[in-house]
Structures are given as structure tokens and as C-alpha cells.
Amino acid sequence: MSENRPPHLGAVAAVLLVMGVLTAVSLWSLAGRPTWGLDLAVAAVSLAAAAAQLRWPVSGALTATLLATLSPVATPAASMGALQVARRRRFPVAAAVTAVGIAAHVVQGLWRPNSGISPGWWLLLISAAYGALLGWGALARSRLALLESLRERAHRAEAEQGRRVAEARMGERRRLAREMHDVLAHRLSLVATHAGALEFRPDSSPEQLGRAAGVIRAGVHQALEELRQVINLLHEQDDDDPHGLAPRPDLADLPGLITEAEQAGQTVRLREEVADVAALPAVASQTAYRVVQEGLTNARKHAPGRPVELLLRGAPGTPLLIDMRNPLPPAGTPALAPGSGLGLVGLTERVRLAGGELDHQSTEGEFRLRARLLWPA
């Protein structure tokens, strides 16, 4: 409990109950003595001091300790105060309170000696008891400090991971915006070309004019669909490609990607059931290439030497399915290269922005990556 936080009513009640029982036992053992009236008054004040220790540990402990010089009934409250100070204050302060407690009980032993124990043994017993309370409280304080430190580090790590995930998503949005810009520029250039032909050839036949108008209509429709995906995405120029015109790999480049993987020692078993790769929209084709690329990279890093099963299935009007599987390595096998997991975060965002969905899981001894991308009819 923080020193500045008001004590909880339940904690106050528990302390008063324990202190009340111990104080009552002490009073009962001293009943009939001439100082019983003083003992009764000390008992009442020591109970108040025990409750105050929850809010002001040092002041409450010192009050109970001073009362212990007058009567043994304050010993339970003084002992509890020493423990509270050791748990909630620095060691020098706790050691000072412990020393005061030992001195107070030495005075108590001289003024009201216990006939059953010699002064030497009394000093040894009090010193051992206060030393145990000091050690117990210091250990509890260290443990609480360690737990608080670990909790704070966990919160910082969680916040840092959240920031890195957000940056990965934003970076993937920017990369996807650049790629979609290329496709959109291509569509609009086709529309401009056919519109220019209509402008400079107004004497064309009705059939030619109809075909050109159909091409323009289809191009504008496709451009609007791609513009819907690129809107609200931040576009930044790539330092390595300041004009944003570098060609992006797509499924047509998949054989080269698989060849590179096999040359690196990776076994890839491809089963392709795609009707017409060339008919796949550019964004979907480029995203599919990135999915396969990331899947092969993950397999090389985390399951080196394990074969990869790759299935491509789809046709116009049905989603393009990408299913990649590879056996998991034995437990304890080190990864070929460290990974942060942000590649799959960015890939998920890329697939989502392309109108598809992606999921991955480890099950039945294998890692599975599945993606579905829209393929309009």
C-alpha cells in the first residue's frame, strides 16, 4: 500500500482485529497488577497507533514503540509497526525504527522485568525478533519492487510492440499505395489514349466509336475500383525509386521466385490450379506474389530444410486461394535468422487492403499460411 494512499477499511478492520486479540491476551496476563489501569490506557492508544500505521507507518510505529516502554501490551503494535516500516520504507529508516524498538523493550525489561527470563536472554530474544521483522519486511519490499519493475517493463514492451505493429501497418499501407498508384496510372493512361483517338478521329465508324467507348468505360470502371482501395492511404516516394515507376513482381514472376528458393536449398512443391494468371487483376497478382514470397522466407528462417507445399487455385469469379504449409522443426531448434513477426503483420494488412483475407496458424505439427484474394469475373 502506498504511504500516501488512504488505508482500506478492510485492512484497518483486519489490523484492529488482530491487534485487539493480541492486546486482550496481554491485558489478561497482566490482570490484577497495580499498573493494570496504565496497561488498559496504553492498550487503547496502541490500537489507534496500529491503525495509523497503515497510513503513516513511521509515525504509527514510533508511537507504539514509545508506548512499549510503559507496558508490554503495546509490544504487538510496536512489532507490527516495525514490520510495516520495513516493508514500505528504505532500509536505513527501517533499521532506525528497529533500533528504537529494541531500545524501548530494553527499557521495558528494566522497569517491568519478567521474572521468567534473565535480562541477557530478554535482550537476545528482542534483538532476534526485531531482526527477523526487519529482514522479513525488507525481503517483502524487495519482492514488491521486483514485481513492480517487471510489470512496468511488460507494459513498456507491450507499448513498444504496439508502436512497431502500427509502424509496420503504416509502412505496408505506403508500399501498397505506391503499387496501386502504378496500376491506377496505367489504367488512366489507357483511358487517355482512347479518348485522344476519339478526339483526333471523329470520322471513325460507329463500330469503332462503340469499341473505343467500351474500352474507356471499362478502364474508368477499373480505375474507380482501384481508386477506392488507394484512397486515404499515405503516399510517399521511395528513396530508391523517386518516380515510383519501378515494375512490381506478380504471379507471372513466381517461377523465378521458386527457382531462387530452390537454389538456396529450399524444396518447394508447387501445385498450380489457376485458370489464367494473366487475367488476374494487377493488385491481386502482386499481393499473391508477396504472400508466397513471405511464406517462403518464413519457412527458410524458422523451419530450415523443411519442404514447403504450395497450392494456387482460382479462376475469374472465384477467390484466388494461396495455401502454404511446411512441417514445424523440432522443439528447441534455433531459427536461421531472428524475426520480429512484423512481416506477417504487414502482409495481413496488405491482403486486407487488397480486398482479401489472410490467416496463419501452427497446428498438427505444421505451419499453415492461407490467403484468399478477390478475382472478379
C-alpha positions in Angstrom: 0.0 0.0 0.0 1.4 3.4 -0.9 2.3 5.7 2.0 0.1 8.5 0.5 -3.0 6.3 -0.1 -5.7 6.2 2.5 -6.0 2.8 4.1 -8.7 0.4 3.0 -11.4 -0.1 5.6 -11.0 -3.8 5.3 -7.3 -3.6 6.1 -8.0 -1.3 9.1 -10.6 -3.8 10.4 -8.2 -6.7 10.0 -5.4 -4.9 11.8 -7.6 -3.8 14.6 -9.0 -7.4 15.0 -5.5 -9.0 15.2 -4.1 -6.3 17.4 -7.2 -6.4 19.6 -6.8 -10.1 20.2 -3.1 -9.9 21.0 -3.7 -6.9 23.2 -6.5 -8.6 25.1 -4.3 -11.6 25.7 -1.6 -9.3 27.1 -4.1 -7.5 29.3 -5.5 -10.8 30.6 -1.9 -11.9 31.5 -1.4 -8.6 33.5 -4.8 -8.5 35.2 -4.6 -7.9 38.9 -1.3 -5.9 38.9 -1.1 -2.4 40.3 -0.3 -1.0 36.9 -3.4 -2.6 35.2 -5.0 0.8 34.8 -2.0 2.1 32.9 -1.9 -1.0 30.8 -5.5 -0.5 29.8 -4.9 3.1 28.7 -1.8 2.0 26.8 -3.8 -0.7 25.1 -6.3 1.7 23.8 -3.7 4.1 22.4 -1.7 1.3 20.9 -4.7 0.1 19.0 -5.1 3.6 17.5 -1.4 3.6 16.7 -1.7 0.2 14.9 -4.5 1.5 12.7 -2.5 4.7 12.0 0.5 2.6 10.8 -1.4 1.8 7.6 -1.4 5.4 6.6 1.7 6.8 8.4 3.9 3.8 9.1 6.8 5.6 10.7 4.8 7.8 13.0 2.5 5.0 14.0 5.4 2.6 14.7 7.3 5.1 16.8 4.1 5.9 18.8 3.6 2.2 19.6 7.3 1.8 20.3 7.3 4.6 22.9 4.2 3.1 24.5 6.0 -0.2 24.7 8.4 1.4 27.3 5.4 1.8 29.6 3.6 -1.5 29.1 4.0 -4.9 27.4 0.5 -4.6 25.9 2.0 -2.2 23.3 4.5 -4.8 22.1 2.2 -6.3 19.4 1.5 -2.8 17.9 5.2 -1.9 18.1 6.2 -5.2 16.4 3.6 -4.7 13.7 4.9 -1.1 13.2 8.5 -2.3 12.7 7.3 -4.7 10.1 5.2 -2.1 8.3 8.2 0.3 8.1 10.5 -2.4 6.8 8.0 -3.2 4.1 7.3 0.3 3.0 10.4 2.4 3.7 14.0 2.3 2.8 16.3 0.1 4.8 18.1 2.9 6.8 14.7 4.2 8.1 13.6 0.7 8.9 16.9 -0.1 10.7 16.5 3.1 12.8 12.9 2.1 13.8 14.2 -1.4 14.6 16.9 0.0 16.9 14.4 2.3 18.7 12.1 -0.7 19.2 14.9 -2.8 20.7 15.9 0.1 23.0 12.3 0.6 24.1 11.9 -3.0 25.0 15.2 -2.9 26.9 13.7 -0.1 29.0 10.5 -2.1 29.4 12.6 -5.1 30.6 14.4 -2.9 33.2 11.3 -1.1 34.5 9.0 -4.1 34.4 11.2 -7.1 34.4 9.9 -10.6 33.5 10.6 -13.0 36.3 10.8 -15.9 33.9 13.7 -14.7 31.8 17.0 -13.0 32.6 17.9 -9.6 31.2 20.5 -11.0 28.9 18.1 -13.5 27.4 15.5 -10.9 27.1 17.8 -8.6 25.1 18.8 -11.6 22.8 15.1 -12.5 22.3 14.0 -8.9 21.5 17.0 -8.4 19.1 16.3 -11.7 17.3 12.6 -10.9 17.0 13.2 -7.3 15.6 15.9 -8.6 13.3 13.6 -11.2 11.9 10.9 -8.5 11.4 13.4 -6.2 9.7 14.6 -9.0 7.3 11.1 -10.1 6.6 9.9 -6.6 5.7 13.0 -5.8 3.6 12.5 -9.1 1.7 8.8 -8.3 1.1 9.8 -4.8 -0.1 12.4 -6.1 -2.5 9.9 -8.6 -3.9 7.2 -6.0 -4.4 9.8 -3.7 -6.1 10.9 -6.5 -8.4 7.3 -7.3 -9.3 6.5 -3.6 -10.0 9.7 -3.4 -12.1 8.7 -6.5 -14.1 5.1 -5.1 -14.5 6.5 -1.8 -15.8 8.8 -3.5 -18.2 6.0 -5.6 -19.5 3.9 -2.5 -20.1 6.7 -0.8 -21.9 7.4 -3.9 -24.0 3.7 -4.1 -24.9 3.6 -0.4 -25.8 6.7 -0.8 -27.9 5.3 -3.8 -29.7 2.1 -1.9 -30.4 4.1 1.0 -31.8 6.1 -1.3 -34.0 3.0 -3.0 -35.3 1.4 0.3 -36.1 4.5 1.4 -37.9 4.6 -1.9 -39.9 1.0 -1.4 -40.9 1.6 2.2 -41.9 4.6 1.1 -43.9 2.7 -1.6 -45.6 -0.1 1.0 -46.5 2.5 3.3 -48.0 4.1 0.5 -50.1 0.7 -0.7 -51.3 -0.3 2.9 -52.1 2.8 3.1 -54.4 2.0 -0.1 -56.1 -1.7 0.8 -56.6 -0.6 4.2 -57.9 1.3 2.4 -60.7 -1.7 0.4 -61.7 -4.1 3.4 -61.5 -1.7 5.5 -63.6 -1.6 2.6 -66.2 -5.5 2.5 -66.3 -5.8 6.2 -66.7 -3.2 6.4 -69.4 -5.2 3.8 -71.4 -8.3 5.8 -71.0 -6.5 9.0 -72.1 -5.1 7.2 -75.2 -8.5 6.0 -76.4 -10.1 9.4 -75.6 -7.4 11.1 -77.6 -8.1 8.7 -80.5 -11.7 9.7 -80.4 -10.8 13.4 -80.4 -8.5 13.2 -83.4 -10.5 10.6 -85.4 -14.1 12.0 -85.2 -14.8 10.4 -88.6 -14.4 6.8 -87.3 -17.2 4.3 -88.0 -19.9 3.8 -85.4 -18.5 0.3 -84.6 -15.0 1.8 -83.9 -16.5 4.6 -81.8 -18.5 2.0 -79.9 -15.5 -0.2 -79.2 -13.4 2.8 -78.1 -16.2 4.0 -75.8 -16.5 0.5 -74.3 -12.7 0.4 -73.6 -13.0 3.8 -72.0 -15.9 2.8 -69.9 -14.2 -0.4 -68.7 -11.0 1.4 -68.0 -12.7 4.1 -66.0 -14.6 1.4 -64.0 -11.4 -0.4 -63.2 -9.7 2.9 -62.3 -12.5 3.8 -59.9 -12.3 0.4 -58.2 -8.6 0.8 -57.7 -9.0 4.4 -56.6 -11.4 3.2 -53.9 -8.6 1.0 -52.5 -5.9 3.6 -52.6 -7.9 6.5 -51.1 -6.9 7.5 -47.6 -3.5 5.7 -47.9 -0.5 7.9 -47.4 1.7 8.0 -50.5 5.4 8.6 -50.1 8.1 8.4 -52.8 10.6 5.6 -52.4 14.2 6.9 -52.0 15.4 4.1 -54.3 12.7 4.8 -56.9 11.9 8.5 -56.8 9.4 8.4 -59.7 7.5 5.3 -58.4 7.7 3.7 -61.8 9.6 0.5 -60.9 7.8 -2.6 -62.0 6.3 -4.7 -59.2 6.6 -8.5 -59.3 3.4 -10.5 -59.7 2.4 -14.2 -60.2 4.0 -14.2 -63.6 7.3 -13.9 -61.8 6.5 -16.8 -59.5 8.7 -19.4 -61.3 11.7 -17.2 -60.8 10.9 -16.8 -57.1 10.7 -20.6 -56.7 13.9 -21.2 -58.7 15.7 -18.8 -56.3 14.3 -20.6 -53.3 15.4 -24.0 -54.7 18.9 -22.6 -55.5 19.1 -21.7 -51.8 18.4 -25.3 -50.8 14.7 -25.0 -50.2 12.3 -27.7 -51.5 9.1 -26.2 -52.9 6.3 -28.5 -54.2 4.0 -26.3 -56.3 0.5 -27.4 -57.3 -1.0 -24.7 -59.6 -4.7 -24.8 -60.5 -5.1 -21.3 -61.8 -7.2 -20.9 -64.9 -5.4 -17.8 -66.4 -2.8 -16.0 -64.4 -2.7 -13.1 -66.9 -6.4 -12.4 -66.2 -5.8 -11.8 -62.5 -6.0 -8.1 -61.6 -2.7 -6.5 -61.1 -3.1 -5.7 -57.4 -4.3 -9.2 -56.6 -1.4 -10.7 -58.6 1.2 -8.5 -56.9 -0.3 -9.3 -53.5 -0.3 -13.0 -54.2 3.4 -12.8 -55.2 4.2 -11.1 -51.9 2.2 -13.7 -49.9 4.2 -16.5 -51.5 7.5 -14.6 -51.0 6.8 -14.0 -47.3 5.7 -17.6 -46.8 8.9 -19.0 -48.4 11.0 -16.5 -46.3 9.3 -17.6 -43.1 9.9 -21.2 -43.9 13.6 -20.7 -44.6 14.0 -18.7 -41.3 12.0 -20.8 -38.9 12.0 -24.3 -40.5 15.2 -24.6 -42.5 15.5 -27.8 -44.5 11.8 -28.5 -44.3 9.8 -28.8 -47.6 7.1 -26.3 -48.5 3.8 -27.3 -50.0 2.3 -24.5 -52.2 -1.2 -24.6 -53.7 -2.6 -21.9 -56.0 -6.2 -22.3 -57.0 -8.6 -19.9 -58.6 -10.4 -18.6 -61.6 -12.3 -15.4 -62.6 -15.4 -15.1 -60.5 -13.9 -17.2 -57.6 -11.3 -16.1 -55.0 -7.7 -16.9 -55.6 -6.6 -19.3 -52.9 -3.0 -19.5 -51.7 -2.3 -22.4 -49.3 1.3 -22.8 -48.0 2.4 -25.5 -45.5 5.6 -26.6 -44.0 6.5 -29.0 -41.2 7.5 -27.4 -37.9 11.0 -28.0 -36.7 11.7 -30.0 -33.5 11.2 -28.0 -30.3 14.4 -26.1 -29.4 15.6 -25.8 -33.0 17.1 -22.3 -33.3 15.7 -20.1 -36.1 18.0 -19.5 -39.1 17.5 -15.7 -38.5 15.7 -13.8 -35.8 12.3 -12.4 -36.7 10.0 -9.8 -35.1 6.7 -11.2 -36.5 6.1 -7.9 -38.3 6.3 -9.4 -41.7 3.1 -11.3 -41.2 1.5 -8.1 -39.7 2.3 -6.1 -42.8 1.3 -9.0 -45.1 -2.1 -9.2 -43.3 -2.7 -5.5 -43.8 -1.6 -5.7 -47.5 -4.1 -8.6 -48.1 -6.9 -6.8 -46.3 -6.4 -3.6 -48.2 -6.4 -5.6 -51.4 -9.9 -6.9 -50.5 -8.8 -10.3 -49.3 -8.1 -12.1 -46.0 -5.1 -13.9 -44.6 -4.7 -16.3 -41.6 -1.8 -18.3 -40.3 -1.5 -20.9 -37.5 0.6 -23.8 -36.2 -1.4 -27.0 -35.9 -0.8 -30.7 -36.1 3.0 -30.3 -36.4 2.9 -27.9 -39.4 2.8 -24.2 -40.0 0.0 -23.1 -42.4 -0.5 -19.8 -44.3 -3.7 -19.3 -46.2 -4.8 -16.2 -48.2 -7.9 -15.5 -50.3 -7.8 -12.7 -52.9 -10.7 -11.3 -54.9 -10.8 -12.3 -58.6 -13.7 -10.5 -60.3 -15.3 -12.3 -63.2 
